Amino acid sequence: MSINRRDWLRASVLSGLTLAAAPASFCEPEPEMPRGYKIPTGAIKARLSANESPYGPSPKAIKTITEAAPDGYLYAR
């Protein structure tokens, strides 16, 4: 059986799309909100889902990272 580039590309794209969509079928549904829970209204004061701090890393964290950086390529023992 010979395969040409077009067939190979089509099969690759379909396989990739299938794998990309597969995790969605295994995800658990979102849990329901408890009774009496009210969604806050008004201005958002802090986005807890954001991964960044407006203040940057603490001086302690910068010191620790700086000390650990030279050995960053090594595996832990």
N, C-alpha and C positions, 0 to 999 in steps of 0.2 A: 504494500500500500504506500503510495507516494502522497506527500502532502505539500501543497504549495504555500507561499507566504500568506496569501489572502485567507486560506482556510486556517492556517496556524494562528494568524492574528485574530480572526473571528473567535476561534476556540479559546484563545488566551483572554480576550476581553470578556467573553461570557463566563469563563471560570472565575475571573477576578470579580466580576459583578456579583456572582453567586456567593463567593466567599465574603464579600463586603456586606451583603444583605443577610447572611446567615446568623450573625450574632443577634440581630434584632428579633429573631424568632425564639431565641433562648433567654432573652431578658425577662426578669420578673416585672410584673406590673407595679406601677407606683402605689405605695400604700395610701390608703384613704386617710384624710385628715380626721383627727378625733372630733367628737361632737363638742360643740361650744367653741371651737377654734375660730378666731376671726382674723381675716387677712388684714394686716395693718394698712392704714391709709395715710396719705400725706407724703411728705418728702422722705426719700430714702436717706438715712444717716450713714449707713455703712453697708457695703455689699459684701456679705460674708462668703459669697461664692467666688469673689475675686481672689486671685492667687498672689497679689502684689500688695505691698505695704507702701503707703505714701511717704513713710519715714525712712525707708531703706533698711538694710540689715543693721543690727546693733553692733557697737564696737567690739563686743565680746565675740560675736559671730564672725566678724571680719578677721579678728585675730586668730580664731580657730581655723578658719578656712585658709588663711595665709600660712599657718604652721603645717597644715595637712597637705597643701598643694604639691610640694616637692615629691611626696610619696603617693600621689593620686593614681599612678599607673600600676601600683602593686596590688595584688590580691590580699585580702584580709587573712590572717592566720588564726 
